[in-house]
C-alpha cells in the first residue's frame, strides 16, 4: 500500500456498564483501542472515569452524546418530548418514529446536548478531543446541525466521526447492509457539512454491523483488507459480558451482550494487528489524526 495510512480505533459506549468499561480499558492497555467516548448520562459514567484515570489515561477519551439511553442530564421537565413517563429517553426505534413525525422538538435536543457537553467538559477537565453520537443519530440533519452548533462554541473543534462507507466495501462485506447503506447515504451529506465547517474527521468509517456477524473469525480482517483511503476509523463496541445492559441497551436474547465480548476477542487476537500491518495502517488517536489532517490542509 503506497503512502501512509492511519487507523483510529474507537470503542463506543464507554461507561455504559462496568464490564464494558473494563473490557475497553484492557484493550487500550494493549494498544488495540486508541480512543473511546463517554456516555455522560449513564449511571456508571463516574466510576468509568475513575477507572480511566487510574489506568493512566493512555486511551483518548471523548464525548458520546446520547438521546436514546437512560435519563437526560437536563431536567426531564425541560425536555418533555425526549422522555417517557419514566423520565428516561425513548428507545431508538420509538425515538426515530417520533423524530420523523415531528414530535421531537429541536430546541429540547439543543437543551440536552448543551447540558451533556457542559457535563462532559466538567468531568474530563477539558473539551473532548473526539465526539461521535450514540446510535449514529448525527446523520439526521436537525440533530447533526444542533451538535455542530454546540461544538462550534469552542475555539478548538474536535475530531468528529464521519459516518460513510465506500459502496464497494458495503457490497463485498456482508452484515447489516441495508442499515449501512442508509447510514452512509445520510452520513455522506452530514460529513460534507462537517468538512465545510472545519471539523476534522475520518475519510471512511468501518465496523457497523449486527450481532451475528461478529462471530466470524475474520470479521475485522475483511474490513481492513477492503477499505481504501488514508484516514480510516474503525468503530467498535467491545466489552466483557455486562448484565447491567439488559433492559437498558438490549434484551437478554438479542445477542448484543455476546456481541461485545466477541468483538473484544477479535480485537485481542493476533490477526487484528497483523491485518492492520498488512493493510499499511498505523494506529493513531483522534488528536493525532486532527494534527495530521491540519497539516494536510495547511500544506
N, C-alpha and C positions, 0 to 999 in steps of 0.2 A: 504494500500500500504506500503510494508516494505521498510525501509530506507528513506533517504531524497531525495526529488525530487525538481528540480529547473526549473522555467519557466522564460525565458527572453521574454518580450512582446515588440516587436519593431514595431513602427509605421513608415512605409516608407514614403518618399516623403516630408520631412519637408522643407518648403519654396517653394513648387510648386505653391502655391497660398495663399492669405491672409486668407481665411476662412478655408482652410485645416490646416494651421498653428494654427489658433485659436482653432480648434477642438482638435488637438493633445495636445496642451498645457493644455486645460481644462481636458482632460483625465489624463494627467500626474499629475495635481494638486490633483486629486483624487486617485493617486497611482495605476492607472489602466494601464498605459503605463510606462515601465521602461527605454526605450531608443527610440531615433529617429535618422534619418540620413539625413543630409543636402544636398540638390541639389545646389551645389555652383554656378552652371552656370545658375540658374533660375534668372529672373529679380526681383524676390521677396525675394531672399536669404538674403540680407542685412537687410531688415525690419523684416524678421523672426528671425534673430539672435538677433536683438534688443529686440523683444518681449520675446525671451527665457531668455535673461539676466535680463529683467525687472521682470520676474516671479521668479527669484532667482535660476535659473539653476538647479531645482530639478531633472529634467529628464536628463539622459546622452545623449549627442548629438555627433554624429559621421559623417562619410562621406558616401554619396550615389553617387559613380561615375556614370556618365551618358554619353551615346553616341547616344541617340535616342530622345532627347527632347531639344528644344530651341537651343541656339548658343554655340559653343565651347568657352572655356576660352582662348585657344591658338589662335593666328591669323588664320582666315579661310584659308589664303594663305599657311599656314604651314601644314594644314590637309585637302587638297582638296578632298581626297577620302571619307571623312566622312561627307561632306556637299553638299547641293544642291545649285542651283543658288541664292537662297535667303539667303545663308550664315548660314542656320540652319542645324542641324543634320538631316539625313534621318529618317523618321518614322520607327518604329520597323520592320514591315514586309519587307520594302524595304531594310533596313539595313541587315537583316538576308539573304535575297536573294543575295545581293551584297557580303556579307561575304562568303557564300557558293561558289559563282562563282569566288572568288579570287580577287574581285575588291576593297576590303577594305585593306589598307596597314598596316601591323603590326607596322612599325616604326611610322606611324602617330597616331595610337592608343596610343603608348608609349608617344609621344609628348603631346597629350591631357591629358592623365591620370597624367602625371607628373605635368602639369600645374594646373589641378584641385586639385591635392593633395597639391601642394605648396600653392594655394589659401585657401584651407580648413585649413591648419595649421596656415596661417596668420589670418584668420577670427576667429578661435577658440582660438588662442594664444597658441596652443599646438598640438601635434599629436593626431588624432582622436583615441579614445579607441575602437570604433566599426565601422565596414565597411560592407556594402553589396551593390551590383550592381543594378542599376535601370534596370528593366525588366530581372533580373537574368542572365545577359549576361556573367557572370564569368563562367558559365557552359561550354562555348566554350573554348576549350583547349588553343588556342592562346591568347584569352583575359584574361583567368584566369592566365596564365603564366606571362603576362605583369603586371597584377595587383599585383601578389605576388612579382614580382621583384621590383615594385615601393614601396610597403610597407616594403619589407625586408631591405631597405636602412636605416630605423630607427632601433635603437637598441631594442626598445620595440615593439614587434609585437602586432597588435590589435586583438580583438575578430573579427573573420571573419566568416560570415554566411556560414554554410554548407547546401547545398540545396539537401536534401534527405529525403524521406518519407518512412516509412515501407509499404511494399506492401499490407499487410492486412488492413492497415488504408485506403489506396487508394481504395481497393475493397469495404470496408464497408461504406465509406462516399462518397456520390455522389457529382458531380460537377467538371467539367473540368478534368475528369480522364485521358484522353489522354495527355493533357498538363502536368499534374502532373507526369505521368509515364515517359514522355520524359525528363522532368527536373530532376527527381530523378535519372534516368538512367545516364544522362550526369553528374549530380551533384555528384553522388557517386564517380566517378573517380576523379573529381576535389577535393572532400572532402578528399580523400586519399592523394592527393598531398599536400593539406594544412596541414594535420596532420603530414606528413613526414617532412615538412619544419618548424614545430613547431608553427603553428598558432593555438591559442585556438579557440574553436567554439562549437556549439551545436551538440548533438548526432543526433537529428531529427528536422526537420522543419515541422510545420503545418500551415494551413491557406491559401494556394494557391487555388484560385478558380476563377469563373467568376461571373459577377454581379447578375444574377438571384438567385443564391444560398444563398446569404447573407440576403435574405428576410426571411429565415427560422428562427423562434424564438429560436430554439435550435442549431443553427449553431455552435457556439463555444463550447457549451456543448458537442456535439457529438465528436468533435475533442479531447477534453480534456479527455473524457471517454475512448477513443480508443487508444491513443498514449502510447507506452511503453517508457522506458528509464528514465535516471536520469537527463540529461541536455537537455531540450527541448526549442526550440524557436518558439514563435507564431509570424509570420509575418502578419501584418495587414495594412490596408490603410484607416484609419478613417479620418473624417473631416466634417465640416459643408458644406452646398451646396456652391460651389465655381464656379461661372460662368467664372472666368479667365482661367479655364481649357479647356473650349470649343474652339476647333480649335488648341489647343496646345497638350493636352494629350488625348482628347476624342472628340466625337461629342455631339450634343445636345440630341441625341436619342439612344445612345448605352448603357445607364444605368450606366456609370461609375461615373457620378456626384452623382446620388442617392445611388450608392453602398457605397461610402464613408460615407454618412450620416447614412445609415443602419448599417454599421459596428460600427460607433460611438455609436449609440443607443444600440446595442447589448453589447458592452463593458461596457456601463454605467449601464446596467440592473443588478439587484442583482444576477441573476442566473449565471453571469460570475464569480464573486468572489466565489459564492457557489460551482461552478463546479471546480474551482481551488483547493479549500479546500478539496472537496470530492476525487479529484484525487491525493491528497497528495502533491500539488505543493506549494512551496514558491516562490513568485515573486521577482526576483533579477535583477540587472543591468548587462550589459555585463562585466564591470570591476569586479564586484563581481564574475561572472562566471569565468573570467580569473584567479582570485585568487584561487577559488575552484579547478579549473582544474589544476592549477600549483601545488597546494598542493597534489592533487591526483597523479600527475606524480612524485613528489618528494617522496611520500610515497611508 
